[in-house]
Amino acid sequence: MGCKPVTFKDVTPDVFGCMKKKLQKNGVNVPQGKKGGLSGRGVFADYEWDGVSKLTVTITEKPFIISCGELERKIKGFVKQCQRASN
């Protein structure tokens, strides 16, 4: 069971690069490019970045014990970490 798409603004190339590196360090498989699928720790998601500032993440599969809201909060916090790091 998946979740509704979540869109983030102000995801610059530096922020996007930061996110990919942090995900990979935490054992999440992140493909090359601006869109693709993520997988790690029982969570599967699709992402699409416009190459400028807009990132959309859609959780396609997750463990039933984790809510969509909890995953959305974690993703938002993660994006904010990289936004602060790039400023």
N, C-alpha and C positions, 0 to 999 in steps of 0.2 A: 504494500500500500504506500502510495506516495503523498506528497504535499503540494500545495499550490506554489507557483513560481514566486520567487522573491527577487526584486530588482533593486540594485544599488547604483547610486550616482556618485560622481567624483572618484571613480576608480581609474586613476591615471595609469600610464604604463609602469611607473615605479611601484604603485600600489599593487597592480596586478602581478608584477614580478615578485614582490615581497610575499604575496599570498601563496603563489605557486611554490616558492622555496620553503615556506613554513609548513605547508601541507606535506610536501615531500619529506621533510625532516621528521614529521609525525607519522610517517608510514602510509600516507594516502597517495595512491597512484594518480598522477596528474599528467595527461598527455601533452605533447607539444601543440602549440597553436592557440587560437582564440576561442575555440569551442571544442567540446568533447565530453567525455564521461569521467567522473571521479569515483573512486571506490576506496573504502577503508573502514575497518571496524564495524562491518555489517551495514554500512550506509552506502548507498549508490545515488549519484546525482549527475545531472547534465548541467553544463554551464555554457554560456555564450557571452562573450565580451565584444563590444563593438570596435575595439582598438583605440578608443578615445577616452570614454568616461563611464559608459553604462555596462553593468554586469548583471546578468540574470542567472540565477541558480534555481534548479528544480530538483528537489529530492524525489527520486523515482522509487526507491525502496529503502526501508528502514526497519530496525527491530521494533516489534509492537510495544515494547516497554518504554520507548522514547517517543515523546509527542512531537508533532510538527512544530509547535510553539517553542519547545526547548531547543530544537535544532535551529530554528530561525534566530533565536536569541544568540546562540553560539556563533552562527555565521556572521551576524551583525557585529558582535564583539570582535571577531576576527578581522573583519573589514576595517573597523575603527582602529585597531592596533596598527595595521599597516598604513592607514591614512596618517596617523600621528607620527609614525616612524619616517614617513616620506616628507614631512613638513620641517 
